């Protein structure tokens, strides 16, 4: 029965001349099902198999945290130490940022990938590891006070990986190989900072293309403690089983799933490189991974003895959904497991569709009806299909962050986010005009970037010139009043920044931009910057 359910999940990729998916279901430490569909290499017609390796991206974070916990158990650091103790190049932030804050994504340190995006660089832009470190160290302000909120930031885990290297005197690759991978027999798993390195049995990552079928996914950023692992379903199953056998880590392993509340006492779902959250009445422990052309979900239900691993080399796939559907096949009918909550009908979803603005933060939100009649939620360009909660709300599905909403009258939605933060977002009526006086140049010292605003072909555009690249033209779209949306097409998806115009005496003096993982970046209008129009 389980095999048939998994095969049905893989059916869309079976027999297709394109990339695919592999799913493994482990029951009580035994690989009960391991199925594959699609190609590891479209060019060479190589199918995905049991030993196929993939870039598992952010699933790597738990291994970086494991290394930190090992060093803490050996007395080489304390989780409550200030991060600057080991990384003196970090600036003195307004509040103390600890190693623990980094592990729980509560540091407030801005995400390095989005920092680079502000400067016109995308994941396909060749850069050095030092460029990422420099971007982090230029920041003099934080997204929020450390410990008060959650915001996913890859910077946290790059910094943790550097701490491991400095305290151990080894590369992160060597440390993890000797201390975790070799003892557990994880022969397919390794850290690969250099993306040009040839790795046996590594699947190629692809994006769909309307004209050519499939394109190789471009990626040129170096990888480290935030996402540098390649691995396989078989190896991740060995790692998942170690949480039961405790072959390594008996002293520190539980630390990976230890949650630390926010400063207001609310629960933080993000433990240490792993997410702890309820699903159908049972506690799940998981993490996803996303990198151009690769997507991963590592999902465990310890009380039920279940681990599900889904990995794909197709940027159009959703291993998170596939893993949960495979988990459903195991959980259905078990005592104490709740049924999957039913989504409201099409009529209720249609009433919610529209654009919403949070007057407190200037963030915008798009709610829409999919072709399948389901609600989609889009924030900063990232679109997900909503799932139903048991209390009747819609939620962003199964991720590390909290984003739940419900109608609050005909033109508003109540949105709950991390740390119990609840806001009333108002529907925005289309058709507003852009603020006047935008054209000119603006500079952010923290981003080391100048934005130039021009007008051409009846539209307004911004071009970013940063420390490693000059980006293409980004389109500016009005939202309401002095708030506009800046569209920033990228390798993974078409993102946007929510931007507010800053004024003094009714003159435009700057811009304040917020994205998904970088908040409240100020760009000051350059002195003498004239209003400019492109020819």
C-alpha positions, -999 to 999 in steps of 0.1 A, spaced: 0 0 0 28 25 10 47 16 -22 17 23 -43 11 57 -26 47 67 -32 47 55 -68 15 76 -73 33 107 -60 62 101 -84 39 94 -114 42 130 -129 79 124 -134 78 88 -145 86 83 -182 94 119 -188 126 130 -204 134 155 -177 147 159 -141 129 141 -113 124 132 -77 135 105 -52 116 96 -21 126 75 8 104 64 37 121 49 68 101 30 93 117 21 127 152 25 112 145 4 81 142 18 46 107 6 38 103 24 5 129 41 -18 115 51 -52 128 74 -80 115 89 -112 132 111 -138 167 118 -148 198 128 -129 213 141 -161 190 151 -190 219 156 -213 233 120 -208 200 103 -201 211 90 -167 182 81 -144 180 89 -108 190 59 -87 197 48 -51 232 63 -50 223 96 -68 237 126 -49 220 160 -48 228 194 -33 207 195 -2 211 232 5 197 243 39 193 208 52 230 213 58 223 237 86 216 210 112 251 195 106 267 229 111 248 232 144 258 197 153 295 207 149 289 237 172 272 215 198 302 191 197 326 220 204 303 232 232 302 197 248 341 197 247 342 230 265 356 250 236 327 275 235 295 284 252 263 289 233 257 321 252 291 336 242 289 367 220 296 357 184 322 385 181 343 366 206 351 342 178 345 365 148 360 398 158 354 412 123 317 414 131 306 450 140 295 459 175 258 457 171 234 477 192 226 446 212 246 415 221 243 387 194 252 353 208 261 319 192 227 307 204 210 335 185 227 324 153 216 288 157 179 298 163 177 324 135 169 350 161 201 371 157 185 398 136 216 397 113 205 403 77 206 375 51 238 375 30 221 364 -2 196 392 0 224 417 9 241 407 -24 208 410 -42 204 446 -31 237 452 -48 226 438 -82 241 403 -77 221 371 -81 229 335 -74 244 331 -109 269 360 -103 304 347 -96 315 359 -62 339 348 -34 332 336 1 349 368 14 323 389 -5 296 373 15 315 378 48 322 415 38 285 420 31 275 407 66 302 427 83 291 460 67 258 459 84 256 483 114 219 477 121 198 445 127 165 434 114 153 433 150 165 431 186 183 397 191 160 371 206 128 391 200 118 377 166 125 349 141 138 356 106 156 330 84 191 342 76 218 322 58 243 346 73 238 330 107 250 296 95 279 308 74 291 325 106 286 293 126 306 274 100 335 299 103 334 295 141 338 257 138 368 262 115 385 287 138 380 267 170 389 233 155 417 244 132 401 223 104 379 230 74 342 225 80 344 197 53 372 179 72 355 183 106 321 169 95 337 141 76 358 129 105 333 135 133 299 126 116 299 113 81 327 86 84 315 72 117 279 68 104 290 54 70 276 84 51 298 79 21 277 101 -3 278 132 20 304 160 19 308 197 21 315 212 -14 322 249 -12 334 251 -48 305 246 -72 329 239 -100 342 208 -83 333 175 -102 314 152 -78 307 116 -88 269 107 -91 258 143 -85 226 151 -102 224 183 -123 199 209 -112 174 222 -138 148 248 -143 118 244 -167 119 265 -199 89 270 -222 109 269 -254 137 244 -246 121 221 -221 148 223 -194 178 246 -187 207 240 -163 201 261 -132 228 288 -129 245 291 -95 279 306 -87 278 316 -51 302 296 -28 286 274 -2 296 268 34 278 261 67 245 275 54 241 250 26 273 233 13 264 196 16 258 171 -12 241 139 0 217 111 -9 185 97 5 204 67 18 228 89 37 201 111 52 183 80 63 215 69 82 216 104 99 179 102 108 184 68 123 212 81 145 186 101 164 173 68 176 205 47 180 226 77 192 257 61 178 273 95 178 262 125 198 246 109 228 257 139 249 247 167 225 222 153 200 191 165 218 205 200 216 196 201 179 159 200 187 160 222 218 138 253 214 145 286 230 115 310 234 115 346 222 121 373 247 83 377 251 79 340 260 63 329 228 75 297 212 101 297 185 96 268 161 131 270 148 154 249 171 190 246 160 191 239 123 158 220 126 121 230 127 99 216 154 62 220 146 29 201 149 13 183 120 -20 164 122 -16 162 160 19 148 160 53 166 165 74 168 134 111 177 131 122 188 97 141 212 75 139 220 38 165 230 13 163 252 -18 191 260 -42 189 267 -80 177 234 -95 176 215 -62 149 211 -36 150 188 -5 128 179 25 141 160 55 111 151 78 110 131 109 82 121 133 101 105 162 70 93 182 58 74 152 92 61 141 90 77 107 115 95 85 106 108 50 132 122 27 123 138 -6 149 153 -30 146 167 -65 168 182 -92 138 201 -107 133 236 -97 96 232 -105 90 204 -79 78 206 -43 95 180 -21 80 195 10 45 187 -3 56 153 -15 72 144 18 41 153 37 19 133 13 41 103 18 39 109 56 1 110 53 3 75 38 20 63 69 0 82 95 -35 76 81 -55 54 105 -29 55 133 -43 63 168 -41 100 179 -35 113 143 -58 141 133 -74 142 98 -61 166 73 -81 199 78 -104 207 49 -98 239 30 -127 264 28 -147 264 -5 -139 284 -36 -163 312 -28 -145 319 5 -111 319 -13 -123 343 -40 -134 368 -14 -99 370 0 -81 375 -34 -63 408 -37 -33 428 -26 -29 438 11 -7 463 29 5 462 65 4 498 76 28 490 105 57 477 84 48 487 48 50 450 38 27 438 10 9 405 4 -8 389 -26 -37 365 -21 -50 347 -52 -71 318 -64 -51 291 -82 -63 271 -112 -71 243 -87 -93 266 -67 -68 269 -38 -55 300 -21 -20 311 -29 0 334 -6 28 355 -21 52 375 1 82 393 -15 77 372 -46 77 338 -30 44 320 -37 31 290 -17 -3 272 -17 -20 277 16 -29 249 39 -59 248 63 -53 250 100 -76 233 125 -89 266 138 -101 276 103 -72 299 93 -51 297 62 -13 291 67 19 291 48 26 254 46 49 235 68 78 260 67 102 273 94 82 306 97 48 314 110 23 330 86 -13 324 93 -43 345 82 -80 349 82 -106 374 69 -112 404 91 -140 421 73 -145 426 35 -112 445 30 -88 433 56 -70 401 68 -56 394 102 -21 380 99 -2 362 127 36 359 123 64 348 145 66 357 183 28 360 183 29 392 163 -6 399 149 -14 427 124 -43 439 104 -34 441 67 -57 462 45 -67 456 9 -51 480 -15 -71 494 -44 -52 492 -77 -46 523 -98 -25 545 -75 3 566 -89 40 565 -80 52 592 -56 66 623 -74 103 633 -73 117 598 -72 143 601 -100 179 605 -88 206 585 -70 204 569 -36 232 553 -16 233 527 13 267 524 31 255 491 46 249 476 12 278 495 -4 253 501 -32 239 530 -52 204 528 -66 197 551 -96 161 558 -104 153 567 -140 122 569 -162 120 553 -196 91 540 -219 65 554 -196 78 534 -166 101 540 -136 132 518 -131 159 513 -105 194 500 -113 217 488 -85 254 493 -86 270 473 -58 304 460 -47 305 430 -71 280 438 -98 258 463 -116 223 448 -119 197 450 -147 169 475 -146 143 467 -120 107 479 -125 90 501 -99 53 495 -93 30 518 -72 12 504 -42 -3 532 -21 9 567 -13 46 567 -6 49 529 -7 60 512 -39 71 477 -49 105 471 -66 105 440 -87 139 421 -85 139 391 -109 162 364 -97 174 329 -104 150 312 -80 119 334 -84 108 370 -92 111 386 -59 101 421 -48 112 447 -22 86 468 -4 99 504 -4 88 536 14 98 571 2 114 591 30 106 628 31 117 660 49 97 692 42 79 673 15 112 667 -4 124 631 -11 155 625 10 157 587 9 142 553 5 137 525 30 136 490 16 125 457 31 125 423 16 119 388 30 151 386 50 165 421 50 145 448 67 146 486 69 176 493 47 180 531 43 192 546 10 200 583 13 195 605 -16 229 617 -28 236 654 -23 230 673 -55 214 643 -71 193 657 -100 161 642 -112 170 622 -143 151 608 -172 165 581 -194 164 589 -231 
